[in-house]
Amino acid sequence: MTSAEVANHYFRKAARIMDVGERIETLLATPVREVKVQVSIELDNGEIRTFQGFRVQHDNSRGPMKGGLRFHPQVDQAEVLGLASLMTWKTAVTNLPYGGAKGGVQVDPTQLSLKELERLTRKYVDQVHDLIGPTQDILGPDMNTNPQVMAWVMDQYSKYHGHSPAVVTGKPLELYGSKGREAATARGLQFIAREISRDVGLALAGLRFAIHGFGNVGSHAARLFHEDGGLIVAVSDVHGGVQNPRGLDVPALFEHVRKTGSVRGFGGGAACSSEEVLAADCDVLVPAALGGVVDARAAQAVRAKIVLEGANAPCTPEADEVFEKRGVLVVPDILANAGGVTVSYFEWVQNLQHLTWDEERVNTELHRVMREAYEKVAQISRSRKLPLRTSAYVLAIGRVGKATVLRGI
């Protein structure tokens, strides 16, 4: 399945349980706008190259649309549409006054120089600037984009519309970014892990975590779970993995990654593959890399009791069915990894009000939002005897559907 098909599968499953009707179901599933643009730049060697760019705006019934911008060679319209719809449901689960959007450029950023990357970013903004804005569609960082890219987005948009820091989140602190944003997705995972462990009667201290993906989300999650007393027994990145059933020395691992750029070769454990990390003997598996990495076959090999989705759509619907039969508790992406968009919302609020929050306030507010979202989803799960993923979609569809009807169709 494409990411769009996966998102649509979960949406329609919940919508039919709710019996919203075919017309409302179609209305809520259909994006407001899909845009494809040609992004042509001059490379450093004088060659002209054209890249495909996308922006999908899925829903704006609850507020302006919000979604990241990713640079990846496999980005296409279907993937961006799926991720845009996920953002609609994610912002609704956390009750943020947003709808969903997503953007991307089909490019391998490792093949571009810094100047070429800047030209690409600015040209993309040139193509979509009239469709985005602080009250229309707010961009943010995603795969292979970072605070520097967000700074270029802000600057280029501001050339057309005046000083507009609120058009994009995930910016550097020096350009009106928010404290706590870098670790926000992982900190949201930490808060959800605390709630889950309390609900199932386990102490977070001593829980064994396997983390598939050691980028921004996975690395911060490892640090935060370690600070809570958790044991990180296996981690992996694109180059390989390392495992130690007694727990990895997390500070030493971070130092190794800082020096080498990878977890591969870390001396505090045995080398392993990414597949072995997914099947590690652990209590909690955190898939924090790409979507679709846990299919039905991989799900059969998972030994964790809990799967905490750090990435977007890391588990396929077939894997979900396997987990449900096996009694594995899956905490869905639209709840588990919503910390990033929540702190992005805080950044947007600060920009609009021309204020700066300290990190303690950011983390306190994030904890409140994640706790309340989890409690709502868990309540639906218990009362209707539904998996957490379906319960999260039921909550989100109810909020979006009601807003759509109240505003008028």
HUTALIN-V962351 format. One record per run of one state. SS is the DSSP state (@ for helix, = for strand, . for the rest). FROM is the first residue (numbers start at 1). TO is the last residue. Records with the same first field share a line. If there is no record, write none. Layout:
# HUTALIN-V962351
SS: FROM-TO, FROM-TO
This chain:
# HUTALIN-V962351
.: 1-2, 19-21, 30-32, 43-47, 58-64, 73-76, 94-98, 107-108, 112-113, 129-132, 134-136, 142-146, 162-164, 169-172, 176-183, 200-207, 213-215, 228-230, 238-239, 244-249, 261-269, 273-273, 279-283, 288-293, 295-295, 302-305, 309-314, 316-316, 327-328, 332-332, 337-338, 354-358, 385-387, 408-409
@: 3-18, 22-29, 77-93, 109-111, 114-128, 147-161, 165-167, 173-175, 184-199, 216-227, 250-260, 274-278, 296-301, 317-326, 333-336, 339-353, 359-384, 388-407
=: 33-42, 48-57, 65-72, 99-106, 133-133, 137-141, 168-168, 208-212, 231-237, 240-243, 270-272, 284-287, 294-294, 306-308, 315-315, 329-331
